[in-house]
């Protein structure tokens, strides 16, 4: 025998006993190697005249066999075992008839010679059975009524169900009984596990980012901003040169024989400014072809009118309005620089993202007010809206059309009485006066300034649609995880005041805090695990209006909260037990422990909460029941004005915390790549700041432009055209540039 394969021996009698069959007669002759004292086969032989019956199928399972190790060769062989062994290859499945590969002994009975009413005769040899093959064969057989079937143990539920389905008078496992099951019994197929693959989500996000923001980012970087910066700088030099030349002319420092040179120089400077701003002029022309009218289109019209006026200036030796036009061209280039730089920053923020969250606004948050919430974001919310034209920008473009028409009407009126030269002079002056230079940057500079801060926080605003949605009154639910994010709070030490076991005190406090579910739960859970403490259940748990918590643990009353809460509950606190930032715990009205807390740097939370509290119409609402986040604690720790914060009752907090916004009714305001309060807070307040700055910029510049048109109209009516000088017009432009610059700085103070 092979020692590596363990063999199991069975006698013929043991196998037949397990099958419940009758003893099989021994063969007439003994095989070679059979023992002499074997039972006489003739005594058990059946008459040969008896016709054999068809072979009956044998059913067996692993549990139906008793295993015995084949004795070693040097041991005396028992009487029931035989020397010859049969390997697995010598057996065929039970469903097939055995094939005789060699001459069978005379005493073997074939399927045709088998007497009726007896089981098939097996060799009285020691065999090693392949249990896996036998089990597979058994499962493929059909159980007949005459066969003895051995069932595996089943569960109690199935046994009770089968017993209840037995008909009256029928015995279990009889021929007339079949168990009834609610579900068919078959081979158990375990369900496929749900595989969570966050990297696949990251790969899908990266594919979108590469196809969208990253591709756009590199396209913009190929254009660059260096050329725009050089153009702005050169145009600024042209403006300075124009101011100097106009100043010399205004103070009479230019000799008459040098006037023609001065006029040629002014026209050349105007042409050079137009060349530097050719990109803006081309955009204005393309917009006009597409049926749109922008400020660049108005700049193109101003350039054409000024050049026509320059022709008459050369003939009449009159100084043109070069400096004012160069200033407007410089501002148009600056606006283009803002747009490109802002878009580069936004694409750079998105292409580096590993996650995208959206800050959205939906109705029905608190007291029927809309509220802001943070959820999983989609890249299309930004890509589909970031180039959308704002409402106030559309208003300014509409004003540009009116300015062109009104200035042209004034010029026609003057031309009818004073000639085409004066008409062109009035028209060019009217266009420049109706369009203060900083009107070009009143819509672009606020966003460019804000983008510098939002880029550090991983925030991009979703176009004007998101900016407009962020306005109005709204509530902002804040949880304890927002104010005290993970890792910002640590237990600095514990002081015990009773003779109770410290492990028991910590276990009681941890049980209550875990039942409350605030941000201190991980700290006490870790403290309990470090001491290998026991976990207790809490009964009669109760919260005391966000001042503390209480409950019963092992039939003992436990209170956890601030020192003021314990004192209000009648717990005596000894001298020296007061700690500024700590959690107090009492058992049965007796102070047992003080857990001192240490807080990390929370500059992001402080700045985010501060900017939310500084805007009217925004109401941060605390939704957590953490007794630690009291009004005094928030004021001392974050340095904010708590009058803008809402501290609702426990019932109202639960209602706001359970608010589930409808995505169909939500509007995405911004996308964030960081899970911090500062990111979502600056996305909200930044949107409101851009909206305010754009509105004020549009209103003030349109007011200044209308005022300029009225001045030109009055001067032409009173025939005081001599006051429409380049120096006066340039002074008017510079004066109105001061409020324009100041308004665009609005977003720097969020």
LOFIBA-740884 format. One record per residue (C-alpha): residue in three letters; x negated, y negated, z. Coordinates in pm, whole numbers, plus 50000, padded with zeros to 5 digits. Layout:
BEGIN
ALAXYZ/...
//
This chain:
BEGIN
UNK500005000050000/UNK498994964149944/UNK498374947150275/UNK499124912950126/UNK502764921250052/UNK504704931850352/UNK506894962050265/UNK510094971750433/UNK511105008450452/UNK514615022150456/UNK515905057350469/UNK518755069050257/UNK520855075450562/UNK520325039950691/UNK521365025050361/UNK524465046850336/UNK525425038750692/UNK525255001850612/UNK527445006850307/UNK529905027750507/UNK529575057850271/UNK529615094750351/UNK526365114650391/UNK524835124550063/UNK523815160750017/UNK520125167149984/UNK518755178549648/UNK518195215049572/UNK514485211949524/UNK512005190549699/UNK509815166349520/UNK506115170749542/UNK504885154849858/UNK508205160250038/UNK507915172650395/UNK508615208850469/UNK511005201950747/UNK513315181150530/UNK517005190350552/UNK518175217650322/UNK519605202150009/UNK521625232649920/UNK523725228950230/UNK525015196050108/UNK525335203649737/UNK528695198349567/UNK530175221349304/UNK528865213648957/UNK532305217848808/UNK533565186648973/UNK533805158548718/UNK531905127348807/UNK533695094548862/UNK532585061448722/UNK529825044848909/UNK531055021549182/UNK529404988349227/UNK527574982949550/UNK527744949449723/UNK525304938949984/UNK523764907850133/UNK520614899150323/UNK522344902850655/UNK523394938750573/UNK519874952950586/UNK517784962950881/UNK514134958650809/UNK511414982450921/UNK507734979150854/UNK506275008350661/UNK503985028150892/UNK500295027650829/UNK498615057050657/UNK496755068950965/UNK499915070951177/UNK502115101951172/UNK504975095950934/UNK508435098051087/UNK510805123650960/UNK513115098050800/UNK510435081850580/UNK508805093450262/UNK505445086750110/UNK506425074549763/UNK507245037849734/UNK508945019049455/UNK508024983649354/UNK510394955549259/UNK509874961648890/UNK511404996248919/UNK514794981349009/UNK517344966848775/UNK520194943348872/UNK523084960949036/UNK525454951448758/UNK523494972048501/UNK523185009848484/UNK519775022548590/UNK517515033648310/UNK515525065348354/UNK511945059248255/UNK510615093148358/UNK511885127948419/UNK514245126948714/UNK513955153248981/UNK516305182248953/UNK518175172549260/UNK518975136749133/UNK522535130649024/UNK523155108248726/UNK526185086548680/UNK527925114648477/UNK527095142048727/UNK528145122749032/UNK530945140149221/UNK534185121549253/UNK534805103049574/UNK531105099249658/UNK528655070749630/UNK525765071549388/UNK522905092949510/UNK519715074249581/UNK516245088349616/UNK515295096349966/UNK512155075749925/UNK510895046150118/UNK511695015849903/UNK510844979049915/UNK513824958449809/UNK513694924449646/UNK516234906249860/UNK516514876049630/UNK517474897949333/UNK519954917349540/UNK521594885349666/UNK521824871549313/UNK523344904049191/UNK525874904549474/UNK527014869349394/UNK527694879749031/UNK529814910349117/UNK533564911349142/UNK534904925249466/UNK537374953449422/UNK539984964749665/UNK538184997449745/UNK534824981649825/UNK533664971950168/UNK532644935250167/UNK530444919450429/UNK531144882150483/UNK528674856850607/UNK529594837650923/UNK531704807150846/UNK532404775951042/UNK535184773351297/UNK537184749051084/UNK537224772350785/UNK537984802251010/UNK540994784751160/UNK542174773950817/UNK541834809450681/UNK543544824550984/UNK546494801150943/UNK546934812750583/UNK547324849950670/UNK550804862450581/UNK552814878850853/UNK552054915550877/UNK548894913150666/UNK545504920550808/UNK542564898650727/UNK540384910150439/UNK542954935550331/UNK544044941849975/UNK547134920149999/UNK545564890750170/UNK543804861850010/UNK542744831450211/UNK544004797550098/UNK541674767950093/UNK542364731550035/UNK539334729549814/UNK537774757049603/UNK534714772749755/UNK531764773149524/UNK528084766749524/UNK527294735449725/UNK525744708049519/UNK524324680549737/UNK525074645149619/UNK522304626449452/UNK520724601849695/UNK521064564949624/UNK517554553149554/UNK516864517249650/UNK514304502949413/UNK513594466549496/UNK510674466549255/UNK513064473548970/UNK515004442349064/UNK511754423049073/UNK510824436548729/UNK514174425948587/UNK513764391348736/UNK510234388548601/UNK511394397948253/UNK513924369548263/UNK511354345248399/UNK508804354348135/UNK511344350947855/UNK512664317747988/UNK510774295448234/UNK507304309348178/UNK507574307047802/UNK508904271647828/UNK506184262748080/UNK503364272147845/UNK505074254547555/UNK505194222447759/UNK501614226847874/UNK500504228747513/UNK502074194747457/UNK500634182847785/UNK501094149647958/UNK497644135747888/UNK498664118947563/UNK501634103047734/UNK499444090048013/UNK496994074947764/UNK499854059247567/UNK501324044247885/UNK497964030447988/UNK497274014847648/UNK500764000647631/UNK500283985547973/UNK497123968547845/UNK499123954847555/UNK501683940847799/UNK498933924148001/UNK497413909747686/UNK500823896647580/UNK501403880947921/UNK498013863447905/UNK498623849947554/UNK502103837847644/UNK500753821247955/UNK498133802847753/UNK500783791347507/UNK503183781047783/UNK500623759047952/UNK499503743347622/UNK496043759047620/UNK496333771347260/UNK495263746646996/UNK497563740646698/UNK495083754746450/UNK495043787346651/UNK498793792146658/UNK498913813346344/UNK496253836346492/UNK498313838846809/UNK501443848346612/UNK499563874446411/UNK498113888546731/UNK501543891146894/UNK503013909246594/UNK500023932746581/UNK500473940646953/UNK504153947746892/UNK503293971446608/UNK500683988646824/UNK503223993347105/UNK505694007946858/UNK502994031746736/UNK502244043247090/UNK505974047947153/UNK506604064146816/UNK507774095946989/UNK510524076547165/UNK511504058446846/UNK511644091446659/UNK513834106646929/UNK516174076946899/UNK516414081846525/UNK517074119446557/UNK519714113146821/UNK521454089146586/UNK521464115446312/UNK523024140246555/UNK525774115446635/UNK524424104746973/UNK523354070547093/UNK520654068747359/UNK518404042247503/UNK515714053447261/UNK518124045446977/UNK518644010847127/UNK514864006547151/UNK514574015346781/UNK517193989246693/UNK515393963446909/UNK512113970646730/UNK513673965946388/UNK515323932946488/UNK512123920046651/UNK510083928546342/UNK512583910046123/UNK512333880746358/UNK508523883446340/UNK508623876945966/UNK510283843046025/UNK507903836746314/UNK504983838846071/UNK506673814345836/UNK507683790046111/UNK504613795546331/UNK506773806046621/UNK505733830246895/UNK507743863046885/UNK509003883247182/UNK506123907747175/UNK505403910547549/UNK509033918647640/UNK509253945547374/UNK505903960847478/UNK507153962247838/UNK510273981047730/UNK508214004547513/UNK505964011347812/UNK508984019548027/UNK510394042547757/UNK507104061547753/UNK507154063348132/UNK510654078148119/UNK509464104547872/UNK506574112348103/UNK509024117248392/UNK511184141148192/UNK508294162548080/UNK506554163048416/UNK509794172048594/UNK510524200448355/UNK506984213948391/UNK507344213948768/UNK510684231748755/UNK509434258548517/UNK506324263348726/UNK508464268349036/UNK510634294548867/UNK507884313948694/UNK506194320649030/UNK509394332549197/UNK509744367149348/UNK513354361249452/UNK516084336749361/UNK518714324149601/UNK521344299249511/UNK522704270949723/UNK526354268749628/UNK529384249449740/UNK532814264849787/UNK536084253349943/UNK537634265050268/UNK534684265750505/UNK535604245650815/UNK538894227750875/UNK539764230650507/UNK536504213250412/UNK534184227550150/UNK530954242350269/UNK527514251850145/UNK526214287250158/UNK523184306550037/UNK523554338049827/UNK521744357249556/UNK521124335049256/UNK521014339348882/UNK518504323348648/UNK521214313748400/UNK522664289548655/UNK519594267948598/UNK518674274648235/UNK522164266448110/UNK522484233348295/UNK519104217248361/UNK519054197148036/UNK522614184948071/UNK523074147348039/UNK524184131048362/UNK527354110948402/UNK525534078348475/UNK523104084248192/UNK526084087547958/UNK527434055348104/UNK524154037448036/UNK524104050747680/UNK527614037747630/UNK526524004247765/UNK523674004447511/UNK526194006447228/UNK528163977447373/UNK524963957047423/UNK524003962347058/UNK527443952046938/UNK527793921647167/UNK524303908547094/UNK524953913246721/UNK528233894246752/UNK526463865246924/UNK523813865446652/UNK526433864546376/UNK528163835546545/UNK524873816346566/UNK523873825846213/UNK527013811046066/UNK526103777046203/UNK522313776346232/UNK520943800845976/UNK519503835845965/UNK516203827046133/UNK517923814346447/UNK520363843646431/UNK517513869046437/UNK515843850046719/UNK519063850646923/UNK519733887046838/UNK516283898946944/UNK516473878047262/UNK519983891547334/UNK518883927747290/UNK515883923347519/UNK517883904447781/UNK520743929647772/UNK518363958047840/UNK516183952948151/UNK512963972348109/UNK513473995148412/UNK516784007448274/UNK514784034248093/UNK513484049348419/UNK516524044248641/UNK517734079648558/UNK514424097848527/UNK512154084548802/UNK514354094749101/UNK514334130748982/UNK510604129948912/UNK509854117449264/UNK512154143349418/UNK510644171649215/UNK507254166449380/UNK508764175749717/UNK511104202649589/UNK508244220049409/UNK506484225749743/UNK509654240649888/UNK510404262749588/UNK513624244849489/UNK515024235349149/UNK518254215949098/UNK520704230948849/UNK521144200448631/UNK523644172748672/UNK526434197748731/UNK524754209749049/UNK523834174449155/UNK527404162649123/UNK528754193049309/UNK526564185449609/UNK528254152049673/UNK531224145649899/UNK532004156850252/UNK531064192550334/UNK530124215450620/UNK526894234950647/UNK527134266550861/UNK523954272851061/UNK523144305551238/UNK520544311851505/UNK518374328151238/UNK518324294951052/UNK517194275151356/UNK515014302151514/UNK513744324351232/UNK512054357451303/UNK508684354751470/UNK509204319451598/UNK510224330251951/UNK508154351652186/UNK508434362552548/UNK505684344552733/UNK506134362453064/UNK508584377953311/UNK509034370553679/UNK511094393753903/UNK512864382054219/UNK514364413654375/UNK513284448054484/UNK514944464254188/UNK512884484153946/UNK511534461453669/UNK512454487153405/UNK516044486953522/UNK516224448853520/UNK514794447053168/UNK517134474653049/UNK520194456453187/UNK519164423453027/UNK518374440252695/UNK521754457752695/UNK523664424852726/UNK521564406052473/UNK521834434152219/UNK525564434652270/UNK525624397252198/UNK523554402351883/UNK521644369351883/UNK518114362851767/UNK516644373452104/UNK517714409652050/UNK514494420651872/UNK512374405752153/UNK514134424352431/UNK514364455752223/UNK510604455252175/UNK510044447952543/UNK512264477252638/UNK510524500952397/UNK507094490752519/UNK508084500952872/UNK509804532452747/UNK513004519852904/UNK516484533852895/UNK519334520552684/UNK522594513252861/UNK526114506852740/UNK527924474752829/UNK531554472952932/UNK533774442452974/UNK531384421152771/UNK532254384352768/UNK530794351952633/UNK531094319752831/UNK531514292352565/UNK527944296252435/UNK526454289452778/UNK525764325252877/UNK526964361052855/UNK528154386453106/UNK529274422453137/UNK529134454253340/UNK526284478853316/UNK526554510453528/UNK529434494453721/UNK527234464553813/UNK527974428753714/UNK525214413653499/UNK524864377253390/UNK522354364053135/UNK521954327853033/UNK520384294853125/UNK519734283453478/UNK522624258853460/UNK524954287253363/UNK523894309053654/UNK524264280153896/UNK527764273653763/UNK528554310453822/UNK527464307554185/UNK524054324054160/UNK521474309454395/UNK518164300754233/UNK515114296954459/UNK512764267554437/UNK510144270454169/UNK512394291853948/UNK513154263653706/UNK511524268453365/UNK512224245553071/UNK512614273052813/UNK513614305952970/UNK516344332352995/UNK517734338853344/UNK519284371753450/UNK521314380553760/UNK522804413253887/UNK525754412554125/UNK525344375354180/UNK521644377554267/UNK518834363254054/UNK516694392053936/UNK514394379653659/UNK513314349553458/UNK512034355553103/UNK509864326552990/UNK509944319752616/UNK507344304852385/UNK508264288752054/UNK506034286051749/UNK505754257451507/UNK509154248751362/UNK508264219151140/UNK510254232850848/UNK513344237451062/UNK512904203051220/UNK512564185450884/UNK515444204950730/UNK517784198851023/UNK516694162451038/UNK517484155650674/UNK520904172150711/UNK521754150551012/UNK520654118650836/UNK523304120150562/UNK526854109750621/UNK529424133950494/UNK527304164250584/UNK528254182450904/UNK525964210551022/UNK528134235551212/UNK526614260451455/UNK528124294651400/UNK525974314151647/UNK526894322452006/UNK523294320152125/UNK523404303752467/UNK519844291552416/UNK520814267552134/UNK522454241252348/UNK522764204752254/UNK519964194452487/UNK517644221852359/UNK518174212251994/UNK517574175552068/UNK514394182652266/UNK512974209152035/UNK513834195451691/UNK514114158351767/UNK517374152851579/UNK520444132551658/UNK522894158851780/UNK525864135651729/UNK525914146751366/UNK525964183451471/UNK529194202251537/UNK529334225151841/UNK532734242251798/UNK534354266452038/UNK533544303352031/UNK536714311251837/UNK535984284651576/UNK532414296751544/UNK533594331751470/UNK535974318351208/UNK533274298351031/UNK530804327251058/UNK533344350650899/UNK533934326850606/UNK533604345650279/UNK533434321749982/UNK534924331149649/UNK532184331749380/UNK534724321649116/UNK535434289349304/UNK531784282049384/UNK529454258249207/UNK525724264249216/UNK523824233149318/UNK520244245949327/UNK518054276849317/UNK515504284149588/UNK512594308249594/UNK512074306449972/UNK514364317850253/UNK513974287550478/UNK516324261350615/UNK514144233750470/UNK514594247150116/UNK518384248050125/UNK518604215450324/UNK516434195350083/UNK518284210449789/UNK521514195649927/UNK520204162050044/UNK517954158449739/UNK520914162949507/UNK522854136349695/UNK519864112649687/UNK519444116749311/UNK523144110549260/UNK523044078749469/UNK519884065549304/UNK521234072248956/UNK524504055149035/UNK522874024149188/UNK520304022148910/UNK522954023448639/UNK525173997648810/UNK522413972648888/UNK520763974748547/UNK524043971348364/UNK524873941648581/UNK521503926048498/UNK521973933048126/UNK525433917648120/UNK524053887348304/UNK521303884248043/UNK523823885447758/UNK525903858347925/UNK522833836147962/UNK522013840247591/UNK525623833047497/UNK525763801547710/UNK522463788547572/UNK523653793347215/UNK526963776547286/UNK525333745947441/UNK522703747347161/UNK519813750947405/UNK517973776247194/UNK514683760647296/UNK515033778147634/UNK514923812447468/UNK511153813447485/UNK509003844947518/UNK507793834047863/UNK511343829147999/UNK512513862347857/UNK509483880747997/UNK510073864848337/UNK513683876648327/UNK512513912248250/UNK509983912348533/UNK512483899048786/UNK514983926448714/UNK512243952648723/UNK511793947449097/UNK515223961149205/UNK514923988148940/UNK511654001049088/UNK512973999049443/UNK516124018649361/UNK514174046749199/UNK512234050649525/UNK515464061449696/UNK514714098549669/UNK511344094549840/UNK513074089750176/UNK515084121850202/
//
